[in-house]
Amino acid sequence: MFQQLKNIDTAFKHVRSFSFLLIIACVAISAYALYTAHDMVSKSQQKIFVLANGKALEAIASDRKDNIPVEARDHVRMFHQWFFSLDPDDIVIQNNISKALYLADGSARRVYESLKENNYYTGIITGNVSQEITVDSVLVNINQYPYYFRCFATQKIIRPSSVTTRSLITEGFLRNVARSDNNPHGFLIEKWTTIENKDLKTEKR
């Protein structure tokens, strides 16, 4: 009888040990499942799907500070593209300048008004002149705020009889503002000035 009781006690200890191990395993599996689910939810919240031409394209959400240099350079590039890309068409000029002025403060507007008073845009229209710009590089210092930038670009002034290539260097500062359809990057160019704008060469057509 004592041997039977001893066997029962041993069996009970084995069952208890097995139960503890089973409980620990269940807790570990549950904790892993909760962690995995939380991680998947966090990652899914960082994904944005944009509908373009009937197709869902995935975009990844990120902190603004991670993209400041990229967005700042593109903002400066867009401004110069709009401000300096001109054709002999009053509507094209007005549309481009209007888009550019949304990206900068009064310093850009003063340059525009000065050019307008000097009949620069009238000369483009009457002379059938086109103006193109290629932004070669944009340097942005994000270690200070407002962010200082310097833009290096090349202009082409296309006349009926010649093509003039000019170098253009400008500088200014970028201040954070609210994003909008007119200002998608959420920057405003301030104290914009031209450092250099000189002829490099002129070729006959």
C-alpha positions as a printed Julia matrix, in Angstrom:
205×3 Matrix{Float64}:
  0.0    0.0     0.0
  2.84   2.38    0.87
  4.43   1.72   -2.51
  1.12   2.6    -4.2
  0.86   5.85   -2.25
  4.44   6.68   -3.16
  3.68   6.11   -6.84
  0.61   8.33   -6.59
  2.67  11.1    -4.94
  5.35  10.82   -7.66
  2.71  10.92  -10.37
  1.13  14.0    -8.76
  4.52  15.75   -8.7
  5.04  14.93  -12.38
  1.59  16.25  -13.25
  2.2   19.43  -11.25
  5.58  20.0   -12.94
  4.05  19.4   -16.34
  1.21  21.84  -15.52
  3.69  24.55  -14.5
  5.69  24.07  -17.68
  2.49  24.19  -19.73
  1.39  27.42  -18.03
  4.82  29.02  -18.57
  4.77  27.98  -22.24
  1.25  29.44  -22.68
  2.3   32.73  -21.04
  5.4   32.93  -23.28
  3.38  32.23  -26.43
  0.74  34.8   -25.43
  3.4   37.44  -24.73
  5.06  36.76  -28.09
  1.71  36.96  -29.87
  0.89  40.28  -28.2
  4.32  41.71  -29.08
  4.04  40.55  -32.69
  0.53  41.98  -33.03
  1.6   45.33  -31.55
  4.6   45.49  -33.89
  2.44  44.71  -36.93
 -0.12  47.37  -35.95
  2.62  49.95  -35.47
  4.11  49.18  -38.87
  0.72  49.23  -40.58
 -0.02  52.67  -39.15
  3.11  54.0   -40.85
  1.86  52.92  -44.27
 -0.18  55.21  -46.46
 -1.82  54.11  -49.68
 -2.2   56.74  -52.37
 -4.57  56.23  -55.28
 -2.98  57.35  -58.55
 -4.4   56.55  -61.97
 -6.58  53.84  -60.49
 -3.67  52.11  -58.76
 -3.0   51.95  -55.02
  0.59  52.98  -54.33
  2.16  52.47  -50.92
  3.85  55.39  -49.2
  5.76  55.2   -45.94
  5.1   57.73  -43.2
  8.19  59.13  -41.49
  9.2   61.93  -39.18
  9.62  65.33  -40.8
 13.09  65.73  -39.31
 14.27  62.71  -41.33
 13.28  64.4   -44.6
 14.21  68.04  -43.94
 17.31  68.1   -46.21
 15.49  66.36  -49.08
 12.33  68.45  -48.81
 14.28  71.69  -48.35
 16.35  71.08  -51.49
 13.26  70.2   -53.5
 11.45  73.31  -52.22
 14.31  75.56  -53.34
 14.51  73.71  -56.66
 10.76  74.1   -57.29
 10.87  77.82  -56.5
 13.69  78.47  -58.95
 12.05  76.33  -61.62
  8.81  78.32  -61.38
 10.45  81.73  -61.03
 12.94  81.41  -63.88
 11.12  79.17  -66.38
  9.55  81.67  -68.76
  8.1   81.65  -72.26
  6.82  84.45  -74.5
  3.28  84.06  -73.18
  1.77  86.35  -70.56
 -0.43  83.58  -69.11
  2.51  81.18  -68.73
  4.59  83.87  -67.04
  1.79  84.79  -64.62
  1.07  81.15  -63.74
  4.73  80.31  -63.11
  5.43  83.44  -61.08
  2.26  82.96  -59.02
  3.32  79.41  -58.12
  6.82  80.62  -57.21
  5.56  83.44  -54.98
  3.62  80.99  -52.81
  6.99  79.46  -51.87
  8.77  82.66  -50.81
  8.23  85.85  -48.84
  8.3   89.49  -49.92
 11.94  89.34  -50.98
 10.96  87.32  -54.06
  7.97  89.54  -54.75
 10.22  92.62  -54.7
 12.5   91.02  -57.32
  9.47  90.2   -59.46
  8.04  93.72  -59.18
 11.44  95.25  -60.01
 11.74  93.1   -63.13
  8.18  93.96  -64.11
  8.77  97.7   -63.69
 11.86  97.4   -65.89
  9.7   95.73  -68.6
 11.68  92.48  -68.35
  8.64  90.29  -68.91
  7.35  92.55  -71.67
 10.7   92.14  -73.42
 10.41  88.35  -73.19
  6.98  88.44  -74.83
  7.77  90.95  -77.56
 11.18  89.43  -78.3
  9.9   85.83  -78.44
 12.41  84.86  -75.78
 12.3   81.68  -73.7
 14.15  81.22  -70.44
 15.09  77.84  -68.99
 16.88  76.94  -65.77
 18.7   73.86  -64.56
 19.35  73.65  -60.83
 22.77  72.03  -60.49
 22.85  71.73  -56.7
 21.31  73.09  -53.51
 23.24  73.27  -50.24
 21.16  73.39  -47.05
 22.44  73.85  -43.51
 19.96  72.2   -41.13
 22.14  72.87  -38.08
 20.71  76.36  -37.76
 17.16  77.67  -37.95
 15.88  79.22  -40.15
 17.75  76.87  -42.49
 20.31  78.6   -44.69
 20.53  77.53  -48.34
 22.59  78.33  -51.39
 21.42  77.38  -54.87
 23.69  76.86  -57.89
 21.96  76.87  -61.26
 22.47  77.41  -64.97
 20.16  79.61  -67.06
 19.56  79.45  -70.78
 18.07  82.48  -72.49
 16.85  81.41  -75.92
 16.38  84.2   -78.44
 15.45  83.86  -82.12
 19.08  84.45  -83.11
 21.13  83.19  -80.15
 21.28  81.16  -76.94
 22.95  82.71  -73.92
 24.07  80.53  -71.01
 24.34  82.21  -67.61
 25.42  81.08  -64.17
 23.04  81.79  -61.3
 23.83  81.59  -57.59
 21.27  82.59  -54.99
 20.95  82.26  -51.23
 18.36  82.66  -48.52
 16.72  81.03  -45.52
 13.92  78.51  -45.09
 11.27  78.85  -42.4
  8.71  76.2   -41.47
  5.08  77.0   -42.38
  1.9   74.97  -42.75
  1.71  72.62  -45.73
 -0.87  73.3   -48.42
 -1.61  72.52  -52.06
  0.33  75.66  -53.01
  3.2   74.86  -50.65
  3.46  71.06  -50.3
  6.83  71.04  -48.5
  5.8   73.49  -45.78
  8.74  75.89  -46.14
  8.9   79.61  -46.88
 11.96  81.17  -48.52
 13.08  84.33  -46.72
 15.71  87.0   -47.47
 16.24  85.62  -50.96
 19.09  87.33  -52.79
 21.1   86.75  -55.96
 24.84  86.45  -55.42
 25.86  85.89  -59.04
 24.13  86.05  -62.41
 26.63  86.39  -65.24
 26.99  85.31  -68.86
 29.06  82.23  -69.51
 28.72  81.99  -73.28
 26.55  83.02  -76.22
 25.98  80.81  -79.22
 24.34  81.75  -82.52
 21.39  79.71  -83.68
